[in-house]
Amino acid sequence: MRLRYLALFTAVLGLLSCTKQNPGDLATAQRIATDAPSPAALALPPSPGYTPPALASESNKILVDASRDGGVWWYPQHPGTGFDAGAPHQGKALADYLRSLGFVVDELPRGAEITGELLGQYDKVIRANAFNQYTPSELTAYNAFLDRPSALLLLQDHHKNTTNDNLSERLGLPFSGAQSGTITRFAPHDITRGVTSLYYVAGSVIPNPDPKKITVLGTLTASADSTASAAMGIVHHPSSRVFFLGDTNGLEQVPQPLTSNIVKWLFQ
C-alpha cells in the first residue's frame, strides 16, 4: 500500500509540474484536482453544540484577491473569456458559502491591480493563491490595510513551478515545496475545534516555522523524511488577524467545521 501511495503521489506531482507555469495560459493554469475526494466526502459534521457564525458587526463585505490566481480560484475561466463571479469556477463554492451567511463577497479577476483605495473599502480580505509577485505599490496598499484592524485569510498553493510571493514573505511565511496528503495533527484552538482531518491537495508548507512569528495550528508530515512542516496557522501581527493555509483547493471544498471556525474567528 505504501508503494502504491508513493507511486500515485509521484504521478500527481508529475502532472502538477506541467501546470501553472504561465497564469495567462489556460492549458498551463489548470489545477489538477481530479483525484481529490468530493465535497461531500471532505465535509465533516459540526462539533457538538456549535453555533454557525453570525454577520460581522462592523462590515459584511469580503474581498477575494484572486488577482494573482494561477488556475486554482478562477479555473476553468481565463482571460480569453473574462472572469465572472456568477459562472462556475473552483472558488465559487467558498464564495457562495460566505454569501449564504449574509456577507457581500467581491472577487477580483486575474490581473487586477491592488490599490490603497480598493483595500480601503474592506476590512476583510481572502488572498487566494499567488503565482506572481505584487508590485511595491501593491505591497504598500496591503501594509496600510493590515496597519488598521483588519482580517486576512491568506491562501497559498504548491511551488512546483514557482517561488513564494512577496506578500507571504513580508508576513513571515516562507512557503516552499509541493506536498499532498491529509493533515491530522492540529494544535488546540478555536479554529481547529472539532476538526479531525483536512485533505491537502499539493500545497506548499513552511519548514522550520519561527514560533516568534507564527502559531502553527496544523502540520503536514513529508513521507520522505517524516519532517513535520507548518501547513496552517496564525501570523503574530500587531494590529490585524491573519490566518494562513498553504493549500487553496482544500478550503474551496468548504470542509466543516473548519470553514465555519475560520469565519467565526477571523471575520467577526
C-alpha positions, 0 to 999 in steps of 0.5 A: 500500500505504501508503494502504491501511495508513493507511486500515485503521489509521484504521478500527481506531482508529475502532472502538477509540474506541467501546470501553472507555469504561465497564469495567462495560459489556460492549458498551463493554469489548470489545477489538477484536482481530479483525484481529490475526494468530493465535497461531500466526502471532505465535509465533516459534521459540526462539533457538538453544540456549535453555533454557525457564525453570525454577520460581522458587526462592523462590515459584511463585505469580503474581498477575494484577491484572486488577482494573482490566481494561477488556475486554482480560484478562477479555473476553468475561466481565463482571460480569453473569456473574462472572469465572472463571479456568477459562472462556475469556477473552483472558488465559487463554492467558498464564495457562495458559502460566505454569501449564504451567511449574509456577507457581500463577497467581491472577487477580483479577476486575474490581473487586477491591480491592488490599490490603497483605495480598493483595500480601503473599502474592506476590512476583510480580505481572502488572498487566494493563491499567488503565482506572481509577485505584487508590485511595491505599490501593491505591497504598500496598499496591503501594509496600510490595510493590515496597519488598521484592524483588519482580517486576512485569510491568506491562501497559498498553493504548491511551488512546483513551478514557482517561488513564494510571493512577496506578500507571504514573505513580508508576513513571515511565511516562507512557503516552499515545496509541493506536498499532498496528503491529509493533515491530522495533527492540529494544535488546540484552538478555536479554529481547529475545534472539532476538526479531525482531518483536512485533505491537502491537495499539493500545497506548499508548507513552511519548514522550520516555522519561527514560533516568534512569528507564527502559531502553527495550528496544523502540520503536514508530515513529508513521507520522505523524511517524516519532517513535520512542516507548518501547513496552517496557522496564525501570523503574530501581527500587531494590529490585524488577524491573519490566518494562513493555509498553504493549500487553496483547493482544500478550503474551496471544498468548504470542509466543516467545521473548519470553514465555519471556525475560520469565519467565526474567528477571523471575520467577526 
